[in-house]
Amino acid sequence: MQAALIHSYKQKELELTSVPIPDINSNDVLVKIIAASINPLDLRTMAGGLKMLLHYDMPLILGNDFAGEVVAVGSKVTQFKVGDEVFGRPRKDRIGTFAEYIAVNTEDIALKPKNLTFQEAAAIPLVGLTSYQALHDLMDLKPGKKVLIQAGSGGVGSIAIQIAKQLGAFVATTTSSKNVEFVKSLGADQIIDYHKENFANVLTDYDAVFDTLGDKNLEQSFKIVKPSGKIVSVSGLPDAKFGKSYGLPYWKQFLLKVATRNLSKLEKETQVQYNFLFMKPSGKQLSLLTEWIEKDQVRPIIDRVFDLNDINDALNYSRSGHAKGKIIININ
Ligand SMILES: NC(=O)c1ccc[n+]([C@@H]2O[C@H](COP(=O)([O-])OP(=O)(O)OC[C@H]3O[C@@H](n4cnc5c(N)ncnc54)[C@H](OP(=O)(O)O)[C@@H]3O)[C@@H](O)[C@H]2O)c1
């Protein structure tokens, strides 16, 4: 099968090459991938920037989510059959969706929403799960709570706004002038043009911030959240608490503790809780998202579609940092 892979970290471009179709384990299905999506995680993985959290053997096929059709099932699989249309985010040690086939554990997939094309479905898994886990699992957003979602026009932000609205929250978001109407159409209640205003000077008394930007934006978030409120970041530094829950060795937890002492200080000063989120695969949560999608309450946002042969152009577009929604790769 055709696959896009790297032989070592810091390789500039993905190499398109022919590799064997993967074997399946008893709890796996083999999926013929029809579409995949680009995530900034692909760029970070290529650059070797996540070696502290993820260790990969080379060569490594990249790609973290997909939609496609089941073409074979493992001996213990009962909930999926050949011909099922599915979508998913494979677990971190079994990525590789920039390829014609993937062997994936059935816990990591769900039936594709019936009202979506494969391209649309591939836009959902990683960003949909990330947003659900931040807004529902960690923040426990309830009707009337106020949340700031950073970068509302991005792959994560554009689905997070819609999920936060489903949970009944009041949603503020940051974006640039060209995307104001777009984020409004997704349900944002208050919009801050980040080129003109600093959110930290405009918003107060928020219950939560979903930080997708990190650095200064993350630090400034502490200014706008109420005591006992929460900040969930997917772009800031992982802290020692995360390191422990992720099962990192003690020395790595210690390094994270040192690296995030500024955030710990801010937590103490403001009584706001900081959580780093590293999203997890979950077929069950994809099925929950499907209920909203099939009722047209949440929709995928696609910016551009590239063919697998042009995957390096797609990665370069993602690198620009200005995608509006998701970048899709047509595979089969
Ligand atoms: N830890 C995890 O599990 C996890 C999971 C998913 C994603 N992430 C991380 O989350 C981050 C966001 O991912 P993504 O897929 O949403 O990225 P993305 O789609 O590439 O984000 C691009 C968007 O960000 C907007 N943007 C850039 N700078 C901004 C600023 N200062 N203020 C407001 N908006 C800004 C851009 O809008 P303009 O064109 O208007 O500038 C653009 O629409 C990445 O760092 C990714 O690695 C982590």
PDBQT file of the ligand as one rigid body, heavy atoms in Angstrom, charges set to zero:
ROOT
HETATM    1  N1  LIG A 401      -2.645  18.083  23.541  1.00  0.00    +0.000 N 
HETATM    2  C1  LIG A 401      -3.530  17.580  22.664  1.00  0.00    +0.000 C 
HETATM    3  O1  LIG A 401      -4.096  16.500  22.865  1.00  0.00    +0.000 OA
HETATM    4  C2  LIG A 401      -3.851  18.367  21.422  1.00  0.00    +0.000 A 
HETATM    5  C3  LIG A 401      -4.897  17.966  20.597  1.00  0.00    +0.000 A 
HETATM    6  C4  LIG A 401      -5.232  18.761  19.493  1.00  0.00    +0.000 A 
HETATM    7  C5  LIG A 401      -4.507  19.912  19.227  1.00  0.00    +0.000 A 
HETATM    8  N2  LIG A 401      -3.475  20.254  20.047  1.00  0.00    +0.000 N 
HETATM    9  C6  LIG A 401      -2.739  21.517  19.804  1.00  0.00    +0.000 C 
HETATM   10  O2  LIG A 401      -3.674  22.573  19.774  1.00  0.00    +0.000 OA
HETATM   11  C7  LIG A 401      -3.176  23.601  18.940  1.00  0.00    +0.000 C 
HETATM   12  C8  LIG A 401      -4.267  24.049  17.982  1.00  0.00    +0.000 C 
HETATM   13  O3  LIG A 401      -4.557  23.010  17.089  1.00  0.00    +0.000 OA
HETATM   14  P1  LIG A 401      -5.437  23.288  15.797  1.00  0.00    +0.000 P 
HETATM   15  O4  LIG A 401      -5.626  22.005  15.081  1.00  0.00    +0.000 OA
HETATM   16  O5  LIG A 401      -6.637  24.058  16.175  1.00  0.00    +0.000 OA
HETATM   17  O6  LIG A 401      -4.450  24.239  14.978  1.00  0.00    +0.000 OA
HETATM   18  P2  LIG A 401      -4.713  25.034  13.640  1.00  0.00    +0.000 P 
HETATM   19  O7  LIG A 401      -5.997  24.590  13.024  1.00  0.00    +0.000 OA
HETATM   20  O8  LIG A 401      -3.491  24.966  12.833  1.00  0.00    +0.000 OA
HETATM   21  O9  LIG A 401      -4.899  26.561  14.130  1.00  0.00    +0.000 OA
HETATM   22  C9  LIG A 401      -4.905  27.546  13.177  1.00  0.00    +0.000 C 
HETATM   23  C10 LIG A 401      -5.831  28.661  13.611  1.00  0.00    +0.000 C 
HETATM   24  O10 LIG A 401      -5.287  29.349  14.729  1.00  0.00    +0.000 OA
HETATM   25  C11 LIG A 401      -5.654  30.723  14.629  1.00  0.00    +0.000 C 
HETATM   26  N3  LIG A 401      -4.714  31.532  15.397  1.00  0.00    +0.000 N 
HETATM   27  C12 LIG A 401      -3.362  31.577  15.249  1.00  0.00    +0.000 A 
HETATM   28  N4  LIG A 401      -2.832  32.418  16.170  1.00  0.00    +0.000 NA
HETATM   29  C13 LIG A 401      -3.870  32.898  16.914  1.00  0.00    +0.000 A 
HETATM   30  C14 LIG A 401      -3.969  33.808  18.007  1.00  0.00    +0.000 A 
HETATM   31  N5  LIG A 401      -2.890  34.362  18.555  1.00  0.00    +0.000 N 
HETATM   32  N6  LIG A 401      -5.184  34.050  18.525  1.00  0.00    +0.000 NA
HETATM   33  C15 LIG A 401      -6.288  33.490  18.005  1.00  0.00    +0.000 A 
HETATM   34  N7  LIG A 401      -6.266  32.637  16.946  1.00  0.00    +0.000 NA
HETATM   35  C16 LIG A 401      -5.062  32.342  16.416  1.00  0.00    +0.000 A 
HETATM   36  C17 LIG A 401      -5.597  31.012  13.155  1.00  0.00    +0.000 C 
HETATM   37  O11 LIG A 401      -6.483  32.058  12.856  1.00  0.00    +0.000 OA
HETATM   38  P3  LIG A 401      -5.980  33.330  12.000  1.00  0.00    +0.000 P 
HETATM   39  O12 LIG A 401      -5.757  32.830  10.600  1.00  0.00    +0.000 OA
HETATM   40  O13 LIG A 401      -7.130  34.265  12.141  1.00  0.00    +0.000 OA
HETATM   41  O14 LIG A 401      -4.725  33.814  12.658  1.00  0.00    +0.000 OA
HETATM   42  C18 LIG A 401      -6.052  29.690  12.517  1.00  0.00    +0.000 C 
HETATM   43  O15 LIG A 401      -7.421  29.695  12.158  1.00  0.00    +0.000 OA
HETATM   44  C19 LIG A 401      -1.923  23.055  18.254  1.00  0.00    +0.000 C 
HETATM   45  O16 LIG A 401      -0.799  23.532  18.956  1.00  0.00    +0.000 OA
HETATM   46  C20 LIG A 401      -2.044  21.550  18.472  1.00  0.00    +0.000 C 
HETATM   47  O17 LIG A 401      -0.793  20.904  18.504  1.00  0.00    +0.000 OA
HETATM   48  C21 LIG A 401      -3.124  19.503  21.116  1.00  0.00    +0.000 A 
ENDROOT
TORSDOF 0
